[in-house]
Each structure stands twice: as C-alpha cells, then as structure tokens.
C-alpha cells in the first residue's frame, strides 16, 4: 500500500482568467484543472490530498479482472452462446467487444486515473450539469448489491451442505422430495420420460433451499428463511472484511478471490474432459450455425453480453482506476482485462457443456433439455453432474467455493466504489471510514431481505432484469456524451497524453466518440420495443405480469432520473453562480502535478 508518490513534483503553472475564458466557452464544461482534484491548503499553498494507491500494477490488474469476471461468466455466457448460433456467436461477440465493450471500459479507466475521484465528484471536473450520472451509478450499485449477494448466499448454502459423505441432493428419499423425483443413482429412472418429473437436484434447489413451493406467486412472498439470512450475513461480513481498510485490505483479498476461481476452473476442466459423452455437449456449444448471423436478436444478444461482462456504467472501473499509478498504460489495462474475461467465459462454457454432454449421455436425453434456465444451470444442472462422479463432495465444495469467490470479487468492488464516491462527495464521511463502510454494507443487506423469503427467487429475477438493464446503457451513453462531446475529445486526449506520454489512437477516438454511443442508443431504444411482459408470466395469475412490468420500469426509471433532474437543477439554480465563479477568478499560480519522468517511456499499445 502506498500513497501517490510516482516520480512527480509540483511544477507551477500560470492559469489566468483569460485562459479560462478561452478554454471554457461551453458553460457545461468545467475549466482545465490539475489531475489531482482534491486539494488541501497548507501555508497558503494548495497541495493534492494524498490518495491511496494499489500496492502494485499486478494487484490493480487482478482487481479489475476480479470485477469483470463474475457469476455471469459461468451461467450467462454459455447459454447465450448456445442459444445464438454456438460458435458463430463469437463473430458478433468479438465485433461488439471492439466496438462497444473496450471503448467504454477504456474511457472509464482513463478519466478515473486522471481525475482520481469517485464517480460522483468526478463530474464536477468533466461536466457539472451531468453530475447526476454519478448518482445514477450509485443507485444502480445499490440495486445490484440488494440481490446479487443473495445469489452468493445460495452458493454459501450449497458449499456448507456439501461437507458430508453424500451430498443431500443425490437421492430422492428426503422429506422435501415428491413422488415424481428421479435420481441419477436410481438406475430404473435414468430414462426420463414424464414431463412432470423433476431431478433430485431440482427439488433440492426449489423445495429444500428456496422452498419456493410455499410461495405460489410474487404476491405471496411468505416468511423469512433464517437459514438463508445466516448465509447472507456471512456474505456481507466477508464483504466488509475485504473493504474495511479500503484498497489496502481489498488488495490483499483479491489475491485469493481472483486466483482461486482459476485454480478450481483448471481442476474442473481436467475432470470434465475425462467424462463419457462430452463431445455431444461440446458440439452443441461450439458448432457454428452461421445462418443465425442474419438475425438481429443474435447481434443484440452479443452486444448486451459483452457490454455487461466488462462492467462499464457501474462506476467500479472508474473508482478502481482512481487508485492506480498515474502513468499506468490505460489501453493495455483495458485490453488485458477484457482478453482474460473473454477467455474465462469460453473456458467456463467448455466445462459446463462438457458436463451437460455427460449428463445427457447418462439420462439418454437431449442436451437442449438442460439449457432452458440460467441460474438453474449453476444450482441444478451442474450439481447434478457432480453427484455422479467419484469424489462428489470434494468437487462440489470446490465448485461452490469458486462461485463464492467469483461473486465476492464483484460485490466488494461495488461496495468499495460506493464508499469512494460518497466519501469524495461528502468528505465528512471519510472521517469515520470504517463506520461509513459498515453502513455501505448494512443498507444493501436490509434491502435484500425480501430476496430471503420463500418467494425470494421472484425478487431476484425481477431485480436481475430491471435493476441494471436498460438503465445502465442510458448511463453509459450519457457518460460518453459528457466526456467525448461536452468535455471534448481533444481535452480527453490531452489528459491521456499527460498520463501516458501519447494521445489515444484513432481507434479509441472514433469508437468512443461515434461508434459506441450509436450502438448504445440503438440497444437502449430496442430494449423498450422488444420488451414482452410475458417474461414474468410465472410470477402469478391474472394481470400480475403487467403489474410486475410496470413496477420494473418504475424501478429502472428511478435509477436514470437523477441525470435530467440534476441537470435541470444546475441550469436553474447553479448556472449563474458557476459563471460568476469563473469571472471572478484572477491570475493564480497553482501547483499542478506534472510528471517529470516516464512520459515518453511507454509507447502506444494500440
């Protein structure tokens, strides 16, 4: 852990009132500032307030990788790939990686690294009227923490339940099982023919852990499940233990949470490749169906998948970059993290579909039977695969520890980014950092209580659908407009040059300014056009699906409203004061932190 002493010295730079007027003809944009935006006044000399740094570049990279590689790599990518053309899906997937995902990731890392502020205060330096972008990011992060931690709590439940000689979802002779239950270990039931039959793992998930049979609809959530409440408390305790000293403890935790999933992935991959029937599963996963490339839905699925897998719009990339070395090569960081994320998704898909091929071989059924659900792939299908191989408890423990660490990376990144944002915006909170971080953890825990009831799975599905999409696309669209259009692509390029010694290449400038905003606008509009309320038909009878849809769009709108509301407030009440501040500024000598070494030591990466 170190502070920001990266071979820099304070070089006085004369900034006059005239230069301000020349550089800020656009009233929506803040005047040129130093890269260290938070200052303290000591003996009439303005100095940047010391800000924590990652201990080294490896920890920084692992932190970014840990955030972008999450549970979605295990259950969302494999099924999305299979349903949208198999191997052919990789064509639009990598196309949108370079057109949308990478540019948005690069932009957030660059502005965070230069301005070194949380995702609320930073907009004072870029585009004050659009400061509502930061508040929207804050709301979205709270949404995610309110349900995502419950999914991790399910992993904790399964992990604890695996510490026995025979995992409890192996057979159908338990009190929660029904007469229609079948097990892989019951040779007489391996030919599954009855449409109403359920596997032992399915019934464990639905009737033992979730107890969803006690909640017929979202209108009847039922009582709290104290067992899951305890698991959720464990998750939130682990989050707090990882961030209670900021990036100092997060940097230590990341060595475990970021690397363990890859160790487990290698073990599961090697074990999966020894099973019978895996070629059938892998054929469904990678066999290209190039005729599907003519369908719009396939390209939209690819754009959404790559956008959400790299995580722009949550503010985490921006916050983590604010703790990095000022001279870090932004483009290489973005490229390395995205490359690792894509490779991880492909490897997890291989593990999952190899297992599905084995399962279909054992049950003499079609692989497509097991790819209809998303979360069920993680909590039903794969546990069922693990029960049929030697050493099932050991591999089950490894698998759910992997899920736990994958989830923890992302959630403590979100929690730390919330604290960074509010403490930069409201410095009084930084006086009691541990108490403030405890509140950051406590609020989402209280908000997650409805997800811990018998009908919690309805809330999780609801929040997973409306909590981020499509609002996150609107937020990133506004972020791009504020940075490369209002703040200006020239000023942005100059900032990058100050940090790295070279301006962004033509690829970054064109994609950030034109291509990515256009694609995001199309995706945002299409999310409304293509919405179907029947997505929630299983939530209850009558007009329940319609009422759920209305509530969902309301939740989504709440997270985007801060942007127009704050912009209107600023124009009505803050604009005149802001312009007056600029006019009254006289020629002042400010010590700007300018790099004295290393500017020309790094060549453009792309």
C-alpha positions as CSV (number, residue, x, y, z in Angstrom):
1,X,0.0,0.0,0.0
2,X,1.4,3.3,-0.9
3,X,0.4,6.9,-1.5
4,X,0.6,8.8,-4.7
5,X,4.4,9.5,-5.0
6,X,5.1,8.4,-8.5
7,X,8.2,10.4,-9.5
8,X,6.3,13.6,-9.7
9,X,7.0,17.1,-8.5
10,X,4.9,20.2,-8.3
11,X,5.6,22.5,-11.3
12,X,3.9,25.9,-11.0
13,X,1.6,26.6,-14.0
14,X,0.1,30.0,-14.5
15,X,-3.6,29.9,-15.1
16,X,-5.2,33.2,-15.8
17,X,-8.7,34.4,-16.0
18,X,-8.3,34.9,-19.7
19,X,-7.2,31.4,-20.3
20,X,-10.3,30.2,-18.5
21,X,-12.5,32.2,-20.8
22,X,-10.7,30.9,-23.8
23,X,-11.0,27.2,-22.7
24,X,-14.5,27.2,-21.3
25,X,-16.7,28.9,-23.9
26,X,-19.1,26.0,-23.3
27,X,-20.7,26.7,-19.9
28,X,-21.5,23.0,-19.5
29,X,-17.8,22.1,-19.1
30,X,-15.5,22.8,-16.2
31,X,-12.3,24.7,-16.7
32,X,-9.0,23.0,-17.0
33,X,-7.8,21.6,-13.7
34,X,-5.0,19.6,-12.3
35,X,-5.1,15.9,-12.3
36,X,-5.2,15.8,-8.5
37,X,-8.6,17.3,-8.0
38,X,-9.0,17.2,-4.2
39,X,-6.7,19.7,-2.5
40,X,-5.7,20.8,1.0
41,X,-4.5,24.3,1.8
42,X,-1.3,24.4,3.9
43,X,0.6,27.7,4.5
44,X,-1.3,29.2,1.5
45,X,0.0,26.5,-0.8
46,X,-2.5,24.2,-2.5
47,X,-1.4,20.6,-2.4
48,X,-3.2,17.5,-3.5
49,X,-4.7,15.4,-0.7
50,X,-2.9,12.1,-0.5
51,X,-4.9,9.3,-2.1
52,X,-4.3,5.6,-1.5
53,X,-2.8,3.6,-4.3
54,X,-2.8,-0.1,-5.2
55,X,0.4,-1.6,-3.9
56,X,1.5,-2.6,-7.5
57,X,0.2,-3.0,-11.0
58,X,-0.5,-6.7,-10.6
59,X,-2.9,-6.1,-7.8
60,X,-4.6,-3.4,-9.8
61,X,-5.0,-5.7,-12.8
62,X,-6.3,-8.6,-10.6
63,X,-8.8,-6.2,-9.1
64,X,-10.1,-5.2,-12.5
65,X,-10.2,-8.8,-13.7
66,X,-11.9,-9.9,-10.4
67,X,-14.6,-7.4,-11.0
68,X,-15.3,-8.2,-14.7
69,X,-15.1,-12.0,-14.2
70,X,-18.2,-12.9,-12.2
71,X,-21.0,-15.4,-12.0
72,X,-22.3,-14.3,-15.4
73,X,-19.3,-15.9,-17.0
74,X,-20.4,-19.3,-15.6
75,X,-24.2,-19.3,-16.3
76,X,-25.0,-16.4,-18.7
77,X,-22.3,-16.6,-21.4
78,X,-22.5,-20.4,-22.1
79,X,-26.3,-20.4,-22.5
80,X,-26.3,-17.2,-24.5
81,X,-23.6,-18.6,-26.8
82,X,-25.6,-21.9,-27.3
83,X,-28.9,-20.2,-28.0
84,X,-27.5,-17.7,-30.5
85,X,-25.6,-19.9,-33.0
86,X,-23.0,-21.6,-31.0
87,X,-19.5,-21.0,-32.4
88,X,-21.0,-18.5,-34.9
89,X,-22.0,-16.3,-31.9
90,X,-18.3,-15.5,-31.4
91,X,-18.4,-13.3,-34.6
92,X,-20.8,-10.7,-33.2
93,X,-19.4,-11.2,-29.7
94,X,-15.9,-10.1,-30.6
95,X,-17.2,-7.5,-33.0
96,X,-19.0,-5.7,-30.2
97,X,-16.1,-6.3,-27.9
98,X,-14.0,-3.9,-30.0
99,X,-16.9,-1.6,-30.9
100,X,-18.6,-1.1,-27.6
101,X,-17.1,-3.0,-24.6
102,X,-13.4,-2.0,-24.9
103,X,-14.1,1.7,-25.7
104,X,-16.5,2.2,-22.8
105,X,-14.0,0.3,-20.5
106,X,-11.1,2.4,-21.7
107,X,-12.9,5.7,-21.2
108,X,-13.9,4.9,-17.6
109,X,-10.3,3.8,-16.7
110,X,-8.8,6.9,-18.3
111,X,-11.0,9.5,-16.6
112,X,-10.8,7.7,-13.3
113,X,-7.0,7.5,-13.5
114,X,-6.6,11.2,-14.5
115,X,-9.0,12.9,-12.2
116,X,-8.6,10.4,-9.3
117,X,-12.1,10.9,-7.8
118,X,-15.1,8.8,-7.1
119,X,-17.9,8.5,-9.7
120,X,-20.0,11.4,-8.2
121,X,-17.5,14.1,-7.6
122,X,-15.6,13.5,-10.8
123,X,-18.3,15.1,-12.9
124,X,-17.5,18.5,-11.3
125,X,-14.3,18.2,-13.3
126,X,-15.8,17.0,-16.5
127,X,-19.3,18.3,-17.0
128,X,-21.0,19.7,-13.9
129,X,-24.6,19.7,-15.2
130,X,-24.4,15.9,-15.8
131,X,-23.3,15.1,-12.2
132,X,-26.5,13.1,-12.0
133,X,-24.6,10.4,-13.8
134,X,-22.8,9.6,-10.6
135,X,-25.9,9.4,-8.6
136,X,-27.5,7.1,-11.1
137,X,-24.4,4.9,-10.8
138,X,-24.9,4.9,-7.0
139,X,-28.5,3.8,-7.3
140,X,-27.6,1.0,-9.8
141,X,-24.9,-0.3,-7.5
142,X,-27.4,-0.4,-4.6
143,X,-29.8,-2.3,-6.7
144,X,-27.2,-4.9,-7.7
145,X,-26.0,-5.4,-4.1
146,X,-29.5,-5.9,-2.9
147,X,-30.0,-9.1,-4.9
148,X,-26.6,-10.3,-6.2
149,X,-25.5,-11.1,-2.6
150,X,-28.4,-13.4,-2.2
151,X,-27.2,-15.5,-5.2
152,X,-23.8,-15.7,-3.5
153,X,-25.6,-16.7,-0.3
154,X,-27.1,-19.6,-2.2
155,X,-23.6,-20.7,-3.0
156,X,-22.7,-20.5,0.7
157,X,-25.6,-22.7,1.5
158,X,-24.6,-25.3,-1.1
159,X,-21.0,-25.2,0.0
160,X,-21.9,-25.8,3.6
161,X,-24.3,-28.6,2.6
162,X,-21.5,-30.3,0.6
163,X,-19.5,-31.1,3.8
164,X,-20.8,-34.6,4.1
165,X,-20.0,-38.0,2.6
166,X,-23.1,-37.9,0.3
167,X,-24.4,-34.5,-0.8
168,X,-28.1,-34.1,0.1
169,X,-29.3,-33.7,-3.4
170,X,-28.1,-37.1,-4.5
171,X,-31.2,-39.2,-3.8
172,X,-34.9,-38.8,-3.7
173,X,-35.6,-40.2,-0.2
174,X,-35.6,-36.9,1.7
175,X,-38.6,-35.2,3.3
176,X,-38.7,-32.5,0.7
177,X,-38.9,-34.9,-2.3
178,X,-42.0,-35.7,-4.3
179,X,-43.1,-39.0,-5.9
180,X,-42.1,-37.5,-9.3
181,X,-38.5,-37.2,-8.2
182,X,-35.8,-39.1,-10.1
183,X,-32.1,-39.5,-9.4
184,X,-29.1,-40.3,-11.5
185,X,-28.3,-43.0,-8.9
186,X,-31.6,-44.7,-9.4
187,X,-31.0,-47.0,-12.4
188,X,-34.6,-47.6,-13.0
189,X,-35.3,-43.8,-13.5
190,X,-32.5,-42.9,-15.9
191,X,-34.9,-42.8,-18.8
192,X,-36.7,-39.6,-18.1
193,X,-40.0,-39.6,-20.0
194,X,-42.6,-37.9,-17.8
195,X,-42.8,-34.2,-18.4
196,X,-43.7,-33.5,-14.8
197,X,-40.7,-35.4,-13.4
198,X,-38.0,-33.4,-11.5
199,X,-34.5,-34.4,-10.7
200,X,-33.3,-34.7,-7.1
201,X,-31.1,-31.6,-7.6
202,X,-34.0,-29.6,-8.9
203,X,-36.2,-30.5,-6.0
204,X,-33.4,-29.7,-3.5
205,X,-33.0,-26.2,-5.1
206,X,-36.7,-25.4,-5.3
207,X,-38.2,-27.3,-2.3
208,X,-35.3,-27.5,0.2
209,X,-33.2,-24.4,-0.2
210,X,-35.6,-21.8,-1.8
211,X,-38.8,-23.5,-0.5
212,X,-40.5,-21.7,-3.4
213,X,-43.4,-24.2,-3.3
214,X,-44.6,-22.3,-0.3
215,X,-44.8,-19.1,-2.4
216,X,-47.2,-19.6,-5.3
217,X,-46.6,-16.0,-6.7
218,X,-44.8,-12.8,-6.1
219,X,-47.9,-11.5,-4.3
220,X,-47.3,-14.1,-1.6
221,X,-43.6,-14.0,-0.6
222,X,-44.1,-15.9,2.6
223,X,-41.8,-15.8,5.6
224,X,-38.1,-15.3,6.0
225,X,-35.8,-18.2,5.6
226,X,-33.4,-17.8,8.5
227,X,-31.0,-20.3,7.1
228,X,-30.5,-18.1,4.1
229,X,-30.5,-15.0,6.2
230,X,-27.5,-16.5,8.1
231,X,-25.8,-17.3,4.7
232,X,-26.4,-13.7,3.6
233,X,-24.9,-12.4,6.8
234,X,-21.8,-14.4,6.1
235,X,-21.5,-12.9,2.6
236,X,-21.9,-9.3,3.9
237,X,-19.4,-10.0,6.7
238,X,-16.9,-11.2,4.1
239,X,-17.6,-8.0,2.0
240,X,-16.9,-5.8,5.0
241,X,-13.8,-7.7,6.0
242,X,-12.5,-7.2,2.4
243,X,-13.0,-3.4,2.3
244,X,-12.9,-2.1,5.9
245,X,-9.5,-0.6,5.3
246,X,-10.2,0.3,1.6
247,X,-7.9,-0.8,-1.2
248,X,-5.4,-1.9,1.4
249,X,-7.5,-4.9,2.5
250,X,-9.2,-5.2,-0.9
251,X,-5.8,-5.6,-2.5
252,X,-4.9,-8.5,-0.1
253,X,-8.3,-10.2,-0.5
254,X,-8.0,-10.0,-4.3
255,X,-5.1,-12.5,-4.4
256,X,-7.5,-15.1,-3.1
257,X,-10.8,-14.2,-4.7
258,X,-9.3,-13.5,-8.1
259,X,-6.9,-16.5,-8.4
260,X,-8.9,-19.3,-6.6
261,X,-11.6,-19.5,-9.4
262,X,-8.9,-20.2,-12.0
263,X,-7.4,-23.0,-9.9
264,X,-10.8,-24.6,-9.5
265,X,-11.6,-24.0,-13.2
266,X,-8.5,-25.9,-14.2
267,X,-9.4,-28.8,-11.9
268,X,-13.0,-29.0,-13.1
269,X,-11.9,-28.7,-16.8
270,X,-9.5,-31.6,-16.5
271,X,-12.1,-33.7,-14.7
272,X,-14.8,-32.8,-17.2
273,X,-12.6,-33.9,-20.1
274,X,-12.5,-37.4,-18.7
275,X,-16.2,-38.0,-18.7
276,X,-18.2,-40.0,-21.2
277,X,-20.4,-38.2,-23.8
278,X,-18.7,-34.8,-23.5
279,X,-18.4,-34.5,-27.3
280,X,-22.1,-34.3,-27.7
281,X,-22.3,-31.4,-25.2
282,X,-19.3,-29.6,-26.8
283,X,-20.9,-30.0,-30.2
284,X,-24.0,-28.0,-29.1
285,X,-21.7,-25.4,-27.5
286,X,-19.3,-24.6,-30.4
287,X,-21.0,-26.0,-33.5
288,X,-21.4,-22.9,-35.7
289,X,-24.8,-22.0,-37.1
290,X,-23.8,-19.2,-39.5
291,X,-27.4,-18.8,-40.8
292,X,-28.2,-17.3,-37.4
293,X,-26.0,-14.3,-38.1
294,X,-28.7,-12.8,-40.3
295,X,-30.9,-12.5,-37.2
296,X,-30.9,-9.2,-35.4
297,X,-31.6,-10.9,-32.0
298,X,-28.2,-12.7,-32.2
299,X,-26.3,-9.4,-32.7
300,X,-28.3,-7.7,-29.9
301,X,-27.6,-10.6,-27.5
302,X,-23.8,-10.3,-28.3
303,X,-23.8,-6.6,-27.7
304,X,-25.6,-6.9,-24.4
305,X,-23.4,-9.8,-23.3
306,X,-20.1,-8.1,-23.9
307,X,-21.4,-4.8,-22.5
308,X,-22.4,-6.3,-19.2
309,X,-19.5,-8.6,-18.9
310,X,-16.9,-5.8,-18.9
311,X,-18.9,-3.7,-16.4
312,X,-18.9,-0.1,-17.6
313,X,-21.5,2.2,-16.1
314,X,-21.3,0.8,-12.6
315,X,-18.5,3.2,-11.6
316,X,-16.3,0.4,-10.3
317,X,-13.8,0.8,-13.2
318,X,-13.7,4.5,-12.6
319,X,-13.2,4.1,-8.8
320,X,-10.5,1.4,-9.1
321,X,-8.6,3.4,-11.7
322,X,-8.6,6.4,-9.3
323,X,-6.2,4.4,-7.0
324,X,-3.9,3.3,-9.8
325,X,-0.5,4.7,-10.8
326,X,-0.9,8.0,-12.7
327,X,1.3,6.8,-15.5
328,X,-0.4,3.4,-16.0
329,X,-1.0,2.4,-19.6
330,X,-4.7,2.6,-19.8
331,X,-5.1,0.8,-23.1
332,X,-3.1,-2.2,-22.0
333,X,-5.1,-2.4,-18.8
334,X,-8.4,-2.5,-20.8
335,X,-7.1,-5.0,-23.3
336,X,-5.6,-7.4,-20.8
337,X,-8.7,-7.4,-18.6
338,X,-11.1,-7.9,-21.5
339,X,-8.9,-10.6,-23.0
340,X,-8.9,-12.5,-19.7
341,X,-12.6,-12.1,-19.3
342,X,-13.4,-13.5,-22.8
343,X,-11.0,-16.4,-22.4
344,X,-12.5,-17.2,-19.0
345,X,-16.0,-17.2,-20.4
346,X,-15.0,-19.6,-23.2
347,X,-13.3,-22.0,-20.7
348,X,-16.3,-22.0,-18.3
349,X,-18.6,-22.7,-21.3
350,X,-16.3,-25.7,-22.1
351,X,-16.6,-27.0,-18.5
352,X,-20.4,-26.6,-18.4
353,X,-21.2,-28.1,-21.8
354,X,-18.8,-31.0,-21.3
355,X,-20.8,-31.7,-18.2
356,X,-24.1,-31.4,-20.0
357,X,-22.9,-33.8,-22.6
358,X,-22.1,-36.3,-19.9
359,X,-25.5,-35.7,-18.2
360,X,-27.4,-36.3,-21.4
361,X,-25.4,-39.4,-22.0
362,X,-26.4,-40.8,-18.6
363,X,-30.1,-39.8,-19.0
364,X,-30.3,-40.7,-22.7
365,X,-31.8,-37.3,-23.4
366,X,-31.1,-34.2,-25.5
367,X,-28.6,-31.6,-24.3
368,X,-31.2,-28.9,-25.1
369,X,-33.3,-30.2,-22.2
370,X,-30.8,-28.8,-19.7
371,X,-30.2,-25.3,-21.2
372,X,-33.6,-23.7,-20.7
373,X,-32.7,-21.9,-17.5
374,X,-29.8,-19.7,-16.5
375,X,-29.3,-19.8,-12.7
376,X,-30.6,-23.4,-12.8
377,X,-27.5,-24.2,-14.8
378,X,-25.4,-23.4,-11.8
379,X,-27.6,-24.6,-8.9
380,X,-29.4,-27.5,-10.5
381,X,-27.7,-28.9,-13.6
382,X,-24.0,-28.8,-12.6
383,X,-24.6,-30.0,-9.0
384,X,-26.4,-33.0,-10.6
385,X,-23.4,-33.6,-12.8
386,X,-21.1,-33.5,-9.7
387,X,-23.2,-36.1,-7.9
388,X,-22.5,-38.7,-10.5
389,X,-18.7,-38.6,-10.4
390,X,-16.3,-40.0,-7.9
391,X,-15.4,-37.6,-5.1
392,X,-18.7,-35.7,-5.5
393,X,-18.4,-33.8,-2.1
394,X,-14.9,-32.7,-2.8
395,X,-15.7,-31.4,-6.3
396,X,-19.0,-29.9,-5.1
397,X,-17.1,-27.9,-2.4
398,X,-14.6,-26.7,-4.9
399,X,-17.3,-25.6,-7.4
400,X,-19.3,-23.6,-4.8
401,X,-16.1,-22.0,-3.4
402,X,-15.4,-21.0,-7.0
403,X,-18.9,-19.4,-7.3
404,X,-18.4,-17.7,-3.9
405,X,-15.1,-16.1,-4.8
406,X,-16.4,-15.1,-8.3
407,X,-19.3,-13.3,-6.7
408,X,-17.3,-11.7,-3.9
409,X,-14.9,-10.0,-6.3
410,X,-17.7,-8.1,-7.9
411,X,-19.7,-7.2,-4.8
412,X,-16.9,-5.9,-2.7
413,X,-15.8,-3.9,-5.8
414,X,-19.3,-2.4,-5.9
415,X,-19.3,-1.7,-2.2
416,X,-15.9,0.0,-2.2
417,X,-16.9,2.1,-5.2
418,X,-20.0,3.3,-3.3
419,X,-17.8,4.4,-0.4
420,X,-15.3,6.0,-2.6
421,X,-18.0,8.0,-4.4
422,X,-19.8,9.2,-1.3
423,X,-16.7,10.0,0.7
424,X,-15.2,12.1,-2.1
425,X,-18.5,13.9,-2.4
426,X,-19.2,14.2,1.3
427,X,-15.7,14.4,3.0
428,X,-17.3,14.2,6.4
429,X,-17.9,10.5,5.8
430,X,-14.1,10.0,5.4
431,X,-13.5,10.9,9.0
432,X,-15.0,7.6,10.1
433,X,-14.2,5.3,7.2
434,X,-14.9,2.0,8.9
435,X,-18.3,3.2,10.2
436,X,-19.1,4.6,6.8
437,X,-18.1,1.3,5.1
438,X,-20.2,-0.6,7.6
439,X,-23.2,1.5,6.6
440,X,-22.5,0.9,2.9
441,X,-22.7,-2.8,3.6
442,X,-25.6,-2.7,6.0
443,X,-28.0,-0.8,3.7
444,X,-27.9,-3.4,0.9
445,X,-28.3,-6.2,3.4
446,X,-31.5,-4.6,4.7
447,X,-32.7,-4.1,1.1
448,X,-32.0,-7.7,0.3
449,X,-34.4,-9.1,3.0
450,X,-37.3,-9.7,0.5
451,X,-35.0,-11.9,-1.5
452,X,-34.5,-14.2,1.5
453,X,-38.2,-15.1,1.8
454,X,-39.9,-18.2,0.3
455,X,-40.7,-16.2,-2.8
456,X,-37.2,-14.6,-3.0
457,X,-36.5,-16.1,-6.4
458,X,-39.1,-13.9,-7.9
459,X,-37.5,-10.8,-6.5
460,X,-34.0,-11.9,-7.6
461,X,-35.3,-12.5,-11.2
462,X,-37.2,-9.1,-11.1
463,X,-34.1,-7.2,-9.9
464,X,-31.7,-9.0,-12.3
465,X,-33.9,-8.0,-15.2
466,X,-34.8,-4.4,-14.3
467,X,-32.0,-3.4,-11.8
468,X,-29.4,-2.8,-14.4
469,X,-30.8,-3.1,-17.9
470,X,-31.7,-0.9,-19.8
471,X,-30.8,2.0,-17.4
472,X,-27.1,1.1,-17.4
473,X,-27.0,1.6,-21.1
474,X,-28.5,5.1,-20.8
475,X,-26.0,6.0,-18.1
476,X,-23.0,4.9,-20.2
477,X,-24.4,6.8,-23.2
478,X,-24.6,10.0,-21.1
479,X,-21.1,9.2,-19.8
480,X,-19.8,9.1,-23.3
481,X,-21.6,12.2,-24.4
482,X,-20.4,14.2,-21.3
483,X,-16.7,13.1,-21.8
484,X,-16.0,13.0,-25.5
485,X,-18.5,15.6,-26.7
486,X,-19.1,18.1,-24.0
487,X,-15.7,17.9,-22.2
488,X,-14.2,17.3,-25.6
489,X,-12.3,14.6,-27.3
490,X,-9.3,17.0,-27.6
491,X,-9.2,17.7,-23.8
492,X,-9.7,14.0,-23.1
493,X,-6.9,13.1,-25.4
494,X,-4.7,15.7,-23.8
495,X,-5.4,14.2,-20.4
496,X,-4.4,10.8,-21.6
497,X,-1.2,12.2,-23.1
498,X,-0.4,13.8,-19.8
499,X,-0.6,10.4,-18.1
500,X,1.0,8.1,-20.6
501,X,3.0,10.3,-22.9
502,X,0.9,9.7,-26.0
503,X,-2.6,10.5,-27.1
504,X,-5.3,7.8,-27.7
505,X,-5.0,6.2,-31.1
506,X,-7.5,6.8,-33.8
507,X,-9.3,3.5,-32.8
508,X,-10.1,4.8,-29.3
509,X,-11.1,8.3,-30.6
510,X,-13.5,7.0,-33.3
511,X,-15.1,4.2,-31.2
512,X,-15.6,6.4,-28.1
513,X,-16.9,9.4,-30.0
514,X,-19.1,7.8,-32.7
515,X,-19.5,4.0,-32.8
516,X,-20.1,3.2,-29.1
517,X,-22.7,5.9,-28.5
518,X,-24.6,5.0,-31.7
519,X,-24.8,1.3,-30.7
520,X,-25.8,2.0,-27.2
521,X,-28.6,4.3,-28.4
522,X,-29.9,1.6,-30.7
523,X,-29.7,-1.0,-27.9
524,X,-31.5,1.3,-25.4
525,X,-34.4,2.0,-27.8
526,X,-34.7,-1.7,-28.8
527,X,-34.9,-2.7,-25.1
528,X,-38.3,-0.9,-25.0
529,X,-39.5,-2.1,-28.3
530,X,-38.7,-5.7,-27.8
531,X,-39.9,-6.0,-24.2
532,X,-42.5,-8.7,-23.5
533,X,-44.4,-8.7,-20.2
534,X,-44.9,-12.5,-20.6
535,X,-41.3,-12.8,-19.3
536,X,-42.9,-12.6,-15.9
537,X,-46.0,-14.9,-16.6
538,X,-44.7,-17.3,-14.0
539,X,-44.9,-14.7,-11.2
540,X,-48.6,-15.1,-10.7
541,X,-52.0,-15.3,-12.3
542,X,-54.2,-12.6,-13.9
543,X,-52.6,-9.3,-14.6
544,X,-49.6,-10.0,-12.3
545,X,-47.2,-9.9,-15.2
546,X,-48.4,-6.5,-16.3
547,X,-48.2,-5.1,-12.7
548,X,-44.7,-6.5,-12.3
549,X,-43.6,-4.9,-15.6
550,X,-45.0,-1.5,-14.6
551,X,-43.1,-1.8,-11.2
552,X,-40.0,-2.9,-13.0
553,X,-39.9,0.0,-15.5
554,X,-40.5,2.3,-12.5
555,X,-37.5,0.9,-10.7
556,X,-35.5,1.3,-13.9
557,X,-36.6,4.9,-14.3
558,X,-35.7,5.8,-10.8
559,X,-32.1,5.0,-11.5
560,X,-31.9,7.3,-14.5
561,X,-34.0,10.2,-13.2
562,X,-31.0,11.8,-11.3
563,X,-29.4,12.7,-14.7
564,X,-32.2,15.0,-16.0
565,X,-33.3,16.2,-12.5
566,X,-29.8,17.3,-11.6
567,X,-29.2,18.9,-15.0
568,X,-32.4,21.0,-14.6
569,X,-31.5,22.0,-11.0
570,X,-28.0,23.0,-12.1
571,X,-29.3,25.1,-15.0
572,X,-31.9,26.8,-12.8
573,X,-30.0,27.4,-9.6
574,X,-26.3,26.7,-10.1
575,X,-25.5,28.1,-13.6
576,X,-25.3,31.8,-12.6
577,X,-23.2,31.1,-9.6
578,X,-20.9,28.9,-11.6
579,X,-20.4,31.5,-14.3
580,X,-19.8,34.1,-11.6
581,X,-17.1,32.0,-10.1
582,X,-15.3,31.8,-13.4
583,X,-15.5,35.5,-14.0
584,X,-14.1,36.4,-10.6
585,X,-11.1,34.2,-10.9
586,X,-7.9,36.2,-11.1
587,X,-4.5,35.1,-12.3
588,X,-3.3,32.5,-9.8
589,X,-0.4,30.2,-9.6
590,X,-1.5,26.7,-8.9
591,X,1.0,23.8,-8.4
592,X,-0.1,21.3,-11.0
593,X,1.1,17.8,-10.6
594,X,3.1,17.2,-13.7
595,X,5.1,14.1,-14.4
596,X,8.8,14.7,-14.5
597,X,9.7,11.2,-15.7
598,X,8.3,8.4,-17.7
599,X,6.1,10.3,-20.0
600,X,7.9,9.1,-23.1
601,X,8.8,5.7,-21.7
602,X,5.6,4.0,-22.9
603,X,4.7,3.7,-26.5
604,X,1.1,3.4,-27.7
605,X,-0.3,0.0,-27.0
606,X,-2.9,0.2,-29.7
